[in-house]
Amino acid sequence: MNETTSVTAQGEVKGLVGFVKFIISELKPRGKVFTPFNIISGAIILLGAVLIIYRFAKGLGAATNLSQDYPWGLWIGFDVVTGVAFAGGAYTLTCMVYIFGAKKYSPIIRATVLSGFLAYAFYAGALLLDLGRPWNIINPIIGNAFGLSSVLFLVAWHFMLYMITELVEFSPAIAEWLGWKKLRKFLMGLTLGAVIFGITLSILHQSGLGALYLLAKGKIHPLWYSEFIPLLFFVSSIFAGVSLVIFEGTISHRVFKDLINPNLHASYEKIVAGLGKIALGAMFVYLFLKILVFIHGKNWEYISSPMGYWYLVEILGFVLLPLIIYIAGVKGGSIGLIRAASIITIVGIIINRLNVSIIAYKWDAPIRYFPSWIEIEITLAVICAEIWAFRWVIKRMPVLNERPDYKWMH
């Protein structure tokens, strides 16, 4: 009896030691280390890490240009409000694949879910930077001195639950990487339920972010304020996320071409064309809603002003123009045009979300907010760190390719 126990214990120790050695070996860099991208982005990340320490040591006042009049700045306007919109590709494509049965998008579903999960993880982490008392971030979880009817309370819970949901959706890839077949089988059984739950959460928190700005009536310029902001945020997250998937896919096909499954190579152009159709459909709905909101709000008088001209630049240059290019690309079968439209759309989403959260907020105030160089640098560091994490996972886990003993694409 004692000998059996001893053998079992030794096996567990050996298994644990082997697991630790495997993880350590996976932490080693793969490929060239001193590339231009690694050097530049590495320097940005290191400087950002130092500045993050400085921000927590000295406080928000020393590191940012935030104030009582402008409590939310770049870290909210870009890292959260804009970044979450770009994560919309995950719930859009999981809905297409698992609910509507569009299996042609299966080869990119894991990369899309991974991108969405990392976006939420890093931008939720960046949210800590904006809190004057970051330890209070646990309040939404424990309900301590937090309003249960608050929009922020709902958004916080949606964020947390959706991050967990996306981790569950991606977890089969982690199990395959570690060789845990039984656990992988169990996790695959959770996928459909996680997808349905995730889609519900996405609809709620994408629109919930817009609902936050319903509280700022009179502070946001009339051309951007509307009671339909939640709906506009939700619809725009669809084509924002899909456009980013197209853009990321273009880069991934060049950077990770040796890791991509042959099935994905063969069907890539069809996938991009399909994504273009989804994006243009959502953009058409969004433009239609924007026109209705504009007419309903009787905002003609604001057009002949500097803010009105800027509004036209956003609508005509970054909504109507990419919509036309998407139509031309899809109709003519031009992957190049679809990619060009996706890039313009990405820029347009950034402009729109920054307009709502920063530029059009208290537009008539004598003293305006502009992010400090520290805020900008830390934001760049967060983006670079997310790219590094994405690359690390892609090079080690079955994301763009499938292993012979796991047929997850079929």
N, C-alpha and C positions, 0 to 999 in steps of 0.2 A: 504493500500500500504506500509506504513512504517512498520506495523507488519510483513508482508510477507518478507520484506527485512531483518528485524531483525532476523526472524526465520532462513532464509537462511544463514545469517552471522554466527549465533550461530552454525548451522550445520557444516559450513566450519571450524570454530574454533575447534569444537569437533573432526572433522575428522583429522585436522592437529595435534591436541594434541595426538589423538590415534596413528597416524602414527609415531610421535616422540617417544612415549612410546614403540611402537613395535620395532623401530630401536634400541633404548637403550637396550631393553630386548635381542635383537639378538646379541648385542656386548658382552654380558656376556659369559664367557667361558663355554664350555660343556665338560663333562668328567673330568678325573683327570687332575689337573693342574701341580703338581710337579712330572712329569715323567722324567726319565733320558734324553729323547730327548728334552723335553721342557726346562729343566735346562741348558743343554749344548748349544742348539741352541739359547735360550734366552740370555745367556751370550755373545755368539758370536754377536748377533744382537745389544745388548746394547753397547758393545765395538766398533762395527762397526759404530754405530751412533755417538759416541764420536769422532772417527777418521775421520768421514766425516766432522764434524764441524771443526776439526783441519786442514783437507785438504783445506777447503774453507777459513779458517782464515789465514793459513800460505802459501798457494799456492802449486802448483804441485811439485816444487823443494824440499820442505821440507818433503813431504809425499811419493814421488815416486822416482824411479831411472830413470825416463824419462829424455831425453836430446834432443838437436837439432839433434843428430845423430840417436836417437831412440825415435821419438815423439809418437809412438804408442806402448803400452805395453800390460800388462795382461788385463786391462780393455777393450781394443779393441779386442785383440786376443782371449780372452775367453768369456767375457761378451757379446760381440756383434757378432763377426765372428763365434764363436763356438755355442753360445746360440741360435742364429737365425737358425742355421742348425737343431738343435734339435726341433725347433718349426715347422719344416716341416711336422710333422704328421698331423697338422690341415688341411692344404690345400690338402694333399694327401687323407685323409679319407673323407673330405667333397666332394671332387671330386668323390670318389668311391660311396658314398651314394647318392648324389643329381644329379650327372651327369650320372654315369654308373648304377645307380639303385641297388647297392650292399647293400640291406637293412639289411643284417646280421650284419653290422657294426653300425647300428643305436643306439644300446644300449650304445656304448662308444663314440658317436660323441660329446656329450656335454662336457664330461670330457676332450676329446682331444682338442676341441676348447677353453675351459677354460684354459687348460695348455698352449696352444699357445698364447692366449691373455696375460696371466700373464707373459710369457717369454718376449714378446715384450715390455710390460709395464715396467717391472723391468729392463730389459737390456737397453731400451731406456733411462730410468731414470739414470741408471749407466753411460750412455754416458756423462751425465752432469759432472761427476767426472773428465773426461778426457779432458774437455775443459778448456783452460787457462782463457777464458772469457765466462763463462757459459751463461751469459745473451744473448750472440750472437746466441744461439740456435734457436732463433726466425727468424733469417735471411733467412733460406730456405722458410719460410712461406710468409714473406713480400718481399722477393727478394732484400733485402738491401745489396748492395755490394757483391752479390753472383753470381757466374757464372752460367748462365742458361744452359750451355752446360757441366757443371761439373758432373762427375759420383756421387760425394757425394751429389749434389743437388737432383739428381734423387733418390738415395737411401733414402735420408731423407724424400722425399715426399712419396715414397713407404712405408716406415716404418709408417709414420703418417696415411696414408690412410688405410693401412692394419690393424692397431690397431683399427681404427674406424669400419672397416668392420667386424673384429672378434667380436667386442662388439655388433654389430648389430646381428650377427649370434647367439650370446649367450643371447641376450636380452630377448627372450621369456621365458627363465628360470627365469630371474629376475622378469618379469611381473607375472609369476606364483607364485613366492615366495611372492610377494606383494599383490597377489589376484586381479590384474588389468586385468580382462578378455578381455575387449574391446581392450585395448592397446596390449595385447598379440596376439589377432587375427590379428591386423594390422601388428605387427612385424613379425608374421609367414609368412605373405604375402610378406615380403621383403627378406625372407631367400634365395630363389633361386637366385635372382639378386645379393645379397651380396656374395653368394658363387662363382658365375661366376666372379664377379669383384675381389674377393679375390684371386682366383686361378691365374688370370692374373697378379695381383700385386705380388704374391708370386714368380711366374716364373721370373718376372723382377728383384725383389730385391735379390732373392737368387743368381742369376747369376750376378747381379750388384755388390754384395760384392766381388765376384771373379774379376770382371772388375776393381775394385780399384787397385788390385795388378798387373794389366797390366802396370801400371805406374812405377813399380819398377823393370823393366828389367835391369839386371846387378847387382841388389842388392840381389835378391833371387837366391838361388842355382839352377843351371840348372835342377837338378832332380825334382824340385818342380815348377819351372817357366815354363809356357807354354801359348801360345795364347788361349788355350782351357780351361784355369782356370775358366771362367764363366760357361761353360758347365759342368765341373767337380763339381763345387760348387752346381749347380742346381741338378744334378743327385744324388750326395752324400746326399743332404738334404732330399731326399725321404726316403732312407733306414736309415738315422740318425733319422728322426722323427718317423718312424714306429718302429724302435728298442726301442726308448724311450717310445713309447706308450705301447709296450710289457712289458718293465721293470716297468713302472709306474703302469700298470694294475696288475702286480704281487703283488706289494706292497699294492695297493688300495684294492685288494681282501682280504688281511689279516687285514689291518687297519680299513677299512670301511665295513667289511663283513655284519654288521647288517643293513646297509643302501642300500645295493645293491639289485636291482630288481631281482626277481626270474627268469625272462626271461634271464637276463644277466648271472646269475649263471649257468643256463642250457645250454646256448650257448657259454660259455666262451672259452672252448677248441677249438671249431670250429673257433671262432674269432681269437684266437692266431695262429692257423694253417694257416688261411687266411692271417694274417699279415706277417707270416713267408714267405709265397709265394711272397708277394709284396716286402719284403726286399731282398730276394735272387735274384729276378728278377732285381731289381735296382742295386744290388751289382755286378751282372754279367755284366751288361752294363758298370758300373763304372770301373771294372777291365779290361774289353776289351778296353775301352777308354784309361786307364792308360798305357796299353801295347802298343797301337798305338802311343800315345804321346811319350813314351820312345823310340820306334824304329824310329819314325819320327825325333825326336830330336837328334838321334845318340849319346846317352848318355852312351854308354858302358864304356867309359874311366873313368867315375866317380864312377863306382861300386866298384872298388878296393881301396876305400878311406874310412876314418871314416864316412863321410856323406853318402857314398854309402852303407855302412853296415847298417846305421840307416834307410836308405830308404828301404832296403830289409826287415828290421824288420817291418816297417810300412805296406808294401805291402803284404808280406808273412804271417806275424803274425796277422795283424789286418784287412786284406781284404780277402785274400785267405782262411785263416783258418776259420773265422766265416762264410764265404760263404759255405764251405764244411760242417760245422756243421749245418747251416740252411738247406742245401739239405738233410742231414741225418735226421734231425728233422722232416721236412715236409714229406719226403718219408716214414719214419718209424712211423709217428704220435706221436712223442715224444715231449711233451710240455716242458719237462726239457731241452732237447737239444736246442730247439728254444729260451728258456729264456737264456741259457748259451751263445748262439750266439749273442743275443741282447746285453748282457753285454760287450762282447768282441768288438762288433761293436761300442758301445758307447765310449769305451776307445779309439778305433781306430780313431774315428772322432775327438776326443779331440786332439790326437797326430797329426793328419793331419793338422787341422786348426792352431794349435800352430806352427807346422813346417813352414807352409806358412807365418804366420804373425810374428813369433818371432824367432824360432830356426834356420831356413834356411835363415832368413833375415840378410844380412851382416855377413854371417857365417865365413868369413875370416878376419873380423875386429879384431885388436889387443885387443880392449876393448869391451866386449859384455854386452848386457843388461840382467839383471836378476831382476825380480820383488822384491820390498821391502816387508818386512813383513806386512806393512800397506796395500799395494796393495792386498796381499793375504788375509788378514783378512777382508777387506771390500768386496772382492769378495765372500768369504764364508758367510758374513752377508747378502749380496744380495740374495744368493741362499737360505739361511735359511728363510729369510723374504718371499720369493716367496712360499716356502713350507707351511709356516704358512697361507698365504693368500689362497692358494689352499685348505688347510684343512678347513679353516673357511667357505669357500663357499660350499664345499662338504657337510659339516654337517648341512647346513641351506637351501640350494636351491635344487630343483629337478634336480640333475645332474646324479647320478647313479641310481636313481629310478624315477618313474613317479607317479603323483598324480591321484587318481581315476577320477577326472573331467577333466583331460588333457591327452589325448591319443596321446602323441607326438612320440611314438616309432613305430606306426603302419601306 
